[in-house]
Amino acid sequence: MARRAMSKHGPVRRNRQLNPQRSDKSDRRSHDKAGRRPSVIVRFGAYFTRHLQMMLYSLGKISATPFSSIMTISVIGIALALPAGLYVVLDNLQGISSQWQTTAQVSLFLKKELDRGETERLIEQLRSKPEISDVTYISPDEALAEFRRISGFGDALNTLDHNPLPPVLVVHPAIGQGNAAAVSRLVDELRTLPAVDIAELDMGWIKRFFAIMAIGKRIVFVLGALLALAVLLIIGNTIRLGLQNRRDEIEIMKLIGATDAFIRRPFLYSGIWYGFFGGIVGWLIVHGSLWIVRAPVSQLAILYESQYVLSGMNMASSLALLAISSLLGLFGSRFTVGRHLKEVEPV
């Protein structure tokens, strides 16, 4: 054995002694080939391939049990559709209210002793203010004719000796949404004008409406948080059942050296799939409901001489719904797997 070993290593040692530079280069080249790490592109490709395989594998596991998967996804979709539907309703009401607020008007009842010249100068003074977009003049005769047409008391008005109505200026404030306080300050300023007898602004109902809208937004936020927690629990319970059904498989994988990250990965993708498909179902429920009520809303708008049409979820809100639902699925599965995977240990 010693001779065989000597004969085996002897030529190599002699070759190194005869040509040491060549032997060092060959050893260094073989060492580089054996110890060289793969490039970043290769590692990233392998990482992406593993995740893609796990993604498709988890999707196959979900499709293997279609009935239970459809039931779970439907429950998630209904839970997501409730806050999303309320958000769409509030968004439509907010669009209507913005139109109401931009049509807010201030009626200035002028003193009767003003002549036409003083009224014209007052109109020019008001139009020069940046807080006012336009001013409309209504003469006493025009006001009486409009009152006669609206009230229906034409015969009674014919008995009057003179026109009791004063000239009126209709002021259109240049306001944006949410500037009711600025309009109130403008009204207080207009009341101090010497030529103005009474300044009226009927915005009490608009303020009450915006207060109700603020309450509605809080309700949507609270309801959305509660239903998001419900989605987390639904997905977490589904993943927990999957862990229990595959307990023996997980024990065998741990025996052959699989890490917790490797075992956890398909369950995380399953949670993401449940959340993503649940978001799609919720989106379909919201838009299906809008399609059902769109025709009656359009008929009601026609009765009020309006061209208003219900708007659904735009691209940004739709993507946000899918992203939130997928994240809820990821967090629910991550919490459940992290908690219960430690309990599964090979005996």
C-alpha positions, 0 to 999 in steps of 0.5 A, a space after each residue: 500500500 505504501 509503495 502504491 501510494 508512493 508510486 501514485 504521488 511520486 510522479 506528481 511530486 517530481 513534476 512539481 519539482 521539475 516545473 513548479 510554476 506550471 503546477 502552481 498555475 494548474 492548481 490555482 486554475 482548478 481551485 478557481 473553478 471549484 470555488 468560484 461563486 455563481 454570478 449575481 444574474 445566475 443567483 437571481 435567476 435561480 431565486 426567481 425560478 424557485 419562487 415561481 415554482 412555489 407560486 405555481 405549486 401553491 396555486 395547484 394546491 388551491 385548485 386541487 380542492 375547488 369547492 373549499 377554495 371557492 367557499 373561502 375566496 367567496 367569504 373573503 370577497 364579501 368581507 372586502 366588498 362591504 368597505 369597498 362598496 361604502 367607499 364607492 358610495 361616499 365617493 359618489 356622494 362627495 362628487 355630488 356635494 362638490 357640485 352643490 358647494 360650488 353653486 353656493 350663493 349669497 343673496 344681498 338684499 339692498 336698501 330701497 333708496 339706492 339708485 342705479 348708479 350706486 348699485 352699479 358701483 357696488 357690483 363693480 366693487 364686489 366683482 373686484 374681490 378675489 373671493 367672488 367669482 360673479 355677481 348677478 343683479 335682480 331688479 325689483 320688477 324681475 324679483 316680483 315676476 319670479 315670485 309671481 311665477 313660483 308662488 302662484 299668488 298672481 291675483 293677490 299680488 295684483 292688488 298691491 299698490 307698489 312693489 315691496 321687493 328690494 333690488 337683490 345681488 346674487 353673489 357667487 363665491 369663488 370657493 373650493 371644496 371644504 371652504 365653508 368657513 371662508 364663505 361664512 367670513 365673506 358673508 360677515 364682511 358683506 353684511 357690513 357694507 352700507 348699501 346692504 340691508 340683509 345678507 343671506 346664505 343658506 349653507 346650514 344643510 350643506 354643513 350638516 351634510 358634510 358632517 354626516 359625510 365625515 361620520 360616514 368616512 369614520 364608519 368606513 374606516 372602522 368597518 374596513 379595519 374590522 373586516 380586514 381583521 376578519 380576512 386575516 382570521 379566515 386566511 389564517 384558519 385556512 392555512 392552519 388547516 392546510 398545515 395540519 393536513 400536511 403534518 406528516 409531509 412537513 415532518 419528513 421534509 424536516 427529517 431530510 434537512 428542509 429549512 423552515 423558510 423552504 417549508 413556509 414559502 408555499 403556504 405564504 403564496 397560498 395566502 397571497 392567492 386567497 387574498 388576491 382572488 378574494 379581492 377580485 371577487 370583492 371588485 366584481 361584487 361592487 361593480 355588479 351592485 353598481 350595475 344593478 342600481 345604475 338605471 334607477 339612479 339615472 332616472 332619478 337624476 333625470 327627474 332633477 334635470 341632472 346628467 349625473 352618472 354613478 362612478 365605480 372604482 377607478 384603476 387606482 382604487 381597483 389596484 389598491 383593493 387587490 394590493 390590500 387583499 393580497 397583503 392581508 393574505 400574506 400577513 395572515 398566512 405569515 402569522 399562522 405559519 410562523 406560529 404553528 410550524 414550530 409545533 410540527 417537529 419530527 419524532 
